[in-house]
Amino acid sequence: MNQSIMCEVKQLKTFNLNSWVKVKLTDHGIAIEKEKHQKLKEFYEQRGVSYDVDEVPETDEHGYTAYQLWELFERFGEHMGLGKRLPFETDILLVEARGLGDPITEEQAYGNDCPNGSCDA
């Protein structure tokens, strides 16, 4: 039997699909982002619309890229599974707001609006 299932649960934590997370993209993940960017750019340019968005999302000083959890699933879900190349390293950082239910901005998720990258009060 799987030992991880047999462990005692000490604490459960809830987080919302709109919560911000940080991951370190692998070279494969960066290539996926570049390919998606190119397809969107071509789509908009064919329609005469300017598409001025960074090719790869920005990273913080530790190499992490911030996504809302649903966005991470949407962007990389089809690329994840047993035996597939990982688009990002397996550790995911959950970005917590100051208090339960407090909203967090994109700037805070990237660590640009919080001292030392922490949004703790």
LINQUIFEN-V491421 format. One record per backbone hydrogen bond with DSSP energy under -1.0 kcal/mol. NH is the residue of the N-H (numbers start at 1). CO is the residue of the C=O. If there is no record, write none. Layout:
BEGIN
NH | CO
NH | CO
END
This chain:
BEGIN
19 | 16
21 | 67
22 | 93
23 | 65
26 | 87
30 | 26
31 | 27
32 | 28
33 | 29
34 | 30
35 | 31
36 | 32
37 | 33
38 | 34
39 | 35
40 | 36
41 | 37
42 | 38
43 | 39
44 | 40
45 | 41
46 | 42
48 | 45
49 | 44
60 | 64
63 | 60
65 | 23
67 | 21
69 | 19
70 | 17
72 | 68
73 | 69
74 | 70
75 | 71
76 | 72
77 | 73
79 | 76
80 | 77
84 | 81
89 | 24
93 | 22
95 | 20
102 | 99
109 | 105
110 | 106
112 | 107
117 | 114
118 | 115
END
